[in-house]
Amino acid sequence: MAEVTRMTGVGRAAVQHWRRRHADFPTPIAGTDIHPRFERAAVVAWLLAHDKIAVPRGVPSATLTLWSDAAGERRFRLDDPVLDLADDETDDDHLSGWMADDAADALAGLTADTGVSVRRLAEPATPPLAVDGPARVIEQFRSGSGGLRITLAWPASLRGTAARGTGGGSQLRHVVPKAAPSPMCRCARPACGGLVPTAHCAEHSRADVLAMEWHPAKGVRCTHLARLTAP
């Protein structure tokens, strides 16, 4: 309840009034009668539907750093980010959040054609994430109060872990494993002879244990290894 008051800017009594007056107010999923706990997404959806908020207040934000050959590196802020990672490599990961209109237009334009790679996603409570393209905007939702929420998607099989690049940016990182991957390996195989670990690969989902070497994608070391492994 305290978080609902922070998001809306009203007192606890007003929130209690909404619960009593509106039969469609979300049902608590845990807690007690005195201190109920709600599913955050359900409460935000209800507040938007009833024009109680435009964009949630006092929520965390994520920094999304994208890369395209045409535009170079671009950074975007996502408020109240939700990162939904697929369990199957054939599905898509999804990332949604609130954005300013001009930023959302720039993001949609950047990903409109072939998509762009995610150089780094710094999202609260998650490790830095990178995706070797293509990320694309699949939905834009405007609330009754004017807030704009966008959703991006990318193939889950391309998901990797971000590493700090030599130029100060962050890039997808490759790992050279201690042993040659088995035929059952589900990881992407870059030209350097390494691989991009994925949670869908039982063999390399804990590549930090198996790794002989990490290096940023398309960096000096990656380029050198690619030349060595070229036919």
Disulfide bonds with the S-S distance in Angstrom:
none
